[in-house]
Amino acid sequence: MLAFSPLIYRDLFHASDVGTMKVNEIANLADVSPDTVRFYNREGLLRPRKDPRNGYNLYNSEDLWRLRFVRVANKLGFNLREVKVILSHGTEGGLAGSELKELFTDRLCRLDQELKELKRLRDDMKTTVQVWRQMPDGAPNGHSVQEFSRAPTSVYAYIFGLKISERSFILGRPI
């Protein structure tokens, strides 16, 4: 099994020397928006140099690799802080085994919680659709929609990312 280190994945994302690129060029190569490039730059994940003639940020193949790596790590569910840790240690030869294990264990716990929430949401939605099918015209009315929104894992609460304790506070009743 390969260790999770940015250095190991460099070959997967490495673009042959692409020279210097402006924000739109690196964004196109990484299949992201220029705003995404600017955001990761502000967060310190990219290391462009300034063009002394006009002050534009100029990116190189290392920045392209870092941008692609950040996107993959993000898809795996790692947050920005975790990606920064991985990248900062990656330049020093990779994370220590215990640090890496802790990062993955934490992510796995969060993923398990998200799956539980999604399963509860699915069950609530299935129940609601079944109730709506029993209605005379098969369509929801204002009352049934309000009842659905009061469910502990309602779409409203899920969309806004509320924790169960926060849902309880907003709904005014324990769940």
Secondary structure, DSSP 8 states (H G I E B T S, - for coil): -----HHHHHHHH--S----B-HHHHHHHHTS-HHHHHHHHHTTS---EE-TTT--EEB-HHHHHHHHHHHHHHHTT--HHHHHHHHHHHTTT---HHHHHHHHHHHHHHHHHHHHHHHHHHHHHHHHHHHHHHSTTS---HHHHHHHHTSTT-HHHHHTT--HHHHHHHHTS--
